[in-house]
Amino acid sequence: MRNETWNVVRKLGMGLALALLIGVMTQAQDVTTNSMPGVNFSKYHTYKWVPIEGAKYPNQILDAQIKASIDSQLAAKGFTKTDADNADLVIGYQVSIQQENQWNAYSTGGMRWGGGMASAQQSTINIGTIVVDMYDPSNKTLVWTGRATKTLDTNANQEKKQKNLDKAMAKLFKKFPPQ
């Protein structure tokens, strides 16, 4: 009897661990960056926000949150935001929201056909990607681009949206400017 109880506890634990792992895997933010080879980023000190033609943007509130999060990262790196036309860099961003299926699994740990009963439930989550581009206005070239996925969840409350956004932007700008 003791061995059967241990098996039930073990299977229940494995089911919960699987559910947590699936939840963590679907929530992990991925970031990628790329920069133009040979660009000397030490010459850049100021930046100006510009819209990217044809880009999709969120509502005004989320737009302000995204820009504020990026502004704070750039300020921490010594960059100054300006509205002047002679900014060293021009920066734009765009977003993409898509849907992805998420599976939540759990186990009852009961003894049925040698392994207990397990169940999985599917739900749909919104995955948001932010792409940030930086251009050198003097020669009109893209000098840096970064992409943060699984950043925007349109169903999250405002506090969670801001937390996810700040976390993603910190990861995105961690190695900026490139050496």
C-alpha positions in Angstrom: 0.0 0.0 0.0 2.8 2.4 0.8 4.4 1.9 -2.6 1.0 2.7 -4.3 0.7 5.9 -2.2 4.3 6.9 -3.3 3.4 6.3 -6.9 0.3 8.5 -6.6 2.3 11.3 -5.0 5.1 11.0 -7.6 2.6 11.1 -10.5 0.8 14.1 -9.1 4.1 15.9 -8.7 5.2 15.0 -12.2 1.8 16.3 -13.6 2.2 19.6 -11.7 5.8 20.0 -12.8 4.8 19.4 -16.4 2.0 22.0 -16.1 4.4 24.6 -14.6 7.0 23.8 -17.3 4.5 24.3 -20.1 3.4 27.6 -18.5 6.9 28.9 -18.1 7.9 27.9 -21.7 4.9 29.7 -23.1 5.7 32.9 -21.1 9.5 33.2 -21.7 10.5 36.3 -23.5 12.9 36.0 -26.4 15.1 38.9 -27.6 17.3 39.2 -30.6 19.4 42.1 -31.8 21.5 42.9 -34.8 23.7 45.9 -35.7 25.4 47.2 -38.7 29.1 46.1 -38.8 31.6 48.8 -38.4 29.3 51.5 -36.9 30.8 53.5 -34.1 28.0 53.8 -31.6 30.0 56.2 -29.4 29.2 59.0 -31.8 25.5 58.7 -30.9 24.2 60.7 -27.9 20.7 61.9 -28.9 17.7 60.3 -30.4 14.3 61.3 -31.8 11.1 59.1 -32.1 9.7 58.7 -35.6 6.8 56.7 -36.9 7.7 53.8 -39.3 5.6 54.0 -42.4 3.2 51.1 -42.7 3.9 49.9 -39.1 1.1 48.8 -36.8 0.8 50.6 -33.5 -1.2 49.9 -30.4 -3.6 52.4 -28.7 -2.2 55.6 -27.3 -1.8 54.4 -23.8 0.2 51.3 -24.7 2.2 53.5 -27.2 3.2 55.8 -24.4 4.1 52.8 -22.1 6.3 51.3 -24.8 8.1 54.6 -25.5 8.6 55.3 -21.8 10.1 51.9 -21.2 12.5 52.3 -24.1 13.3 55.9 -23.1 14.3 54.7 -19.6 16.6 52.0 -21.0 18.3 54.5 -23.3 18.6 57.2 -20.6 20.3 54.6 -18.4 22.8 54.2 -21.3 23.5 57.9 -21.4 21.2 58.8 -24.4 19.1 61.9 -24.5 15.7 62.1 -26.1 15.0 65.2 -28.3 12.5 66.5 -30.7 15.1 68.4 -32.7 15.7 67.5 -36.3 19.4 67.1 -35.7 19.2 64.1 -33.5 22.1 61.6 -33.8 19.6 58.7 -34.2 16.0 58.3 -35.2 14.1 55.5 -33.5 10.9 53.8 -34.5 9.1 50.7 -33.3 6.2 48.5 -34.4 4.2 45.7 -32.8 2.6 42.5 -33.8 0.0 40.6 -31.9 -0.7 37.0 -32.8 -2.5 34.1 -31.1 -0.9 30.9 -30.0 -2.3 27.8 -28.3 -1.2 27.0 -24.8 -1.6 23.6 -23.2 -2.1 23.3 -19.4 -1.6 19.7 -18.2 -2.4 18.1 -14.9 -2.7 14.7 -13.4 -5.1 13.3 -10.8 -2.6 10.7 -9.7 -5.3 8.1 -9.5 -4.7 4.4 -10.3 -6.2 3.8 -13.7 -4.6 1.7 -16.4 -1.3 1.7 -14.6 -0.6 5.4 -14.5 -3.4 7.6 -13.2 -5.5 9.9 -15.2 -4.0 12.9 -16.9 -5.7 15.8 -18.6 -4.7 18.7 -20.8 -6.6 21.8 -21.5 -6.0 24.1 -24.4 -6.4 27.9 -24.2 -5.5 30.7 -26.6 -3.0 33.4 -25.6 -2.0 36.5 -27.4 1.7 36.8 -28.1 3.1 40.3 -28.7 6.3 41.2 -30.4 7.9 44.6 -30.4 10.6 45.5 -33.0 12.7 48.5 -32.4 14.8 50.1 -35.2 17.5 52.7 -35.0 18.6 54.7 -38.0 21.5 57.1 -38.6 19.7 60.1 -40.2 22.9 61.4 -41.8 23.2 58.5 -44.2 19.7 57.1 -43.8 20.8 53.6 -42.8 19.5 51.1 -40.3 22.3 50.8 -37.6 20.5 48.6 -35.0 17.4 46.5 -34.7 16.0 44.5 -31.8 13.1 42.2 -31.4 11.4 41.2 -28.2 8.7 38.4 -28.4 6.1 37.4 -25.9 6.1 40.9 -24.5 2.6 42.3 -25.0 -0.4 40.5 -23.6 -3.5 42.5 -24.5 -5.5 40.6 -21.9 -3.2 41.4 -19.0 -3.9 44.2 -16.5 -2.0 47.4 -16.8 0.5 46.6 -14.1 1.4 43.3 -15.6 1.6 44.8 -19.1 4.1 47.4 -17.8 6.1 44.8 -15.8 6.4 42.5 -18.9 7.3 45.4 -21.1 10.0 46.7 -18.7 11.5 43.2 -18.3 11.6 42.7 -22.1 13.1 46.1 -22.8 15.8 45.5 -20.1 16.7 42.3 -21.8 16.6 43.9 -25.3 18.9 46.7 -24.4 21.2 44.8 -22.0 24.1 44.7 -24.6 23.3 48.1 -26.2 25.2 49.9 -27.5 27.1 47.1 -29.3 30.9 47.1 -28.9 
